[in-house]
Amino acid sequence: MVGVFSITVGSGVVAGVLLDEHFRTLPLLTFVGLVLGFVGGGLAVYRGLALFRGR
């Protein structure tokens, strides 16, 4: 679970940094990528834990 969360957050940040460099909007899109990574990671962990709980 920790790996999935870390990869999701890291991917969001990396994508945000790359987009910031392209559009020269530093740090706006990095922050957006971080937030989206946390949301996606949280959903992935929640769904993974729901499997263990039998839902």
C-alpha positions as semicolon CSV with decimal commas, in nm:
position;residue;x (nm);y (nm);z (nm)
1;M;0,000;0,000;0,000
2;V;0,278;0,244;0,086
3;G;0,443;0,177;-0,250
4;V;0,125;0,252;-0,443
5;F;0,073;0,576;-0,251
6;S;0,435;0,684;-0,299
7;I;0,435;0,609;-0,671
8;T;0,107;0,795;-0,723
9;V;0,221;1,105;-0,535
10;G;0,563;1,097;-0,698
11;S;0,411;1,065;-1,044
12;G;0,188;1,365;-0,980
13;V;0,480;1,577;-0,864
14;V;0,704;1,474;-1,155
15;A;0,427;1,544;-1,405
16;G;0,366;1,882;-1,242
17;V;0,735;1,977;-1,254
18;L;0,763;1,879;-1,620
19;L;0,451;2,075;-1,710
20;D;0,575;2,374;-1,507
21;E;0,903;2,371;-1,698
22;H;0,718;2,351;-2,029
23;F;0,462;2,625;-1,955
24;R;0,691;2,826;-1,720
25;T;0,431;2,836;-1,443
26;L;0,652;2,717;-1,154
27;P;0,527;2,612;-0,891
28;L;0,156;2,614;-0,981
29;L;0,133;2,285;-1,169
30;T;0,370;2,112;-0,929
31;F;0,127;2,190;-0,648
32;V;-0,168;2,071;-0,859
33;G;0,019;1,748;-0,936
34;L;0,094;1,700;-0,566
35;V;-0,272;1,742;-0,470
36;L;-0,391;1,510;-0,747
37;G;-0,128;1,257;-0,643
38;F;-0,249;1,263;-0,284
39;V;-0,610;1,221;-0,394
40;G;-0,526;0,937;-0,631
41;G;-0,300;0,770;-0,377
42;G;-0,562;0,798;-0,107
43;L;-0,824;0,641;-0,332
44;A;-0,587;0,358;-0,427
45;V;-0,508;0,284;-0,062
46;Y;-0,876;0,301;0,032
47;R;-0,971;0,057;-0,243
48;G;-0,685;-0,175;-0,149
49;L;-0,787;-0,178;0,215
50;A;-1,151;-0,238;0,118
51;L;-1,041;-0,567;-0,039
52;F;-0,897;-0,679;0,295
53;R;-1,214;-0,580;0,477
54;G;-1,427;-0,790;0,243
55;R;-1,617;-0,518;0,062
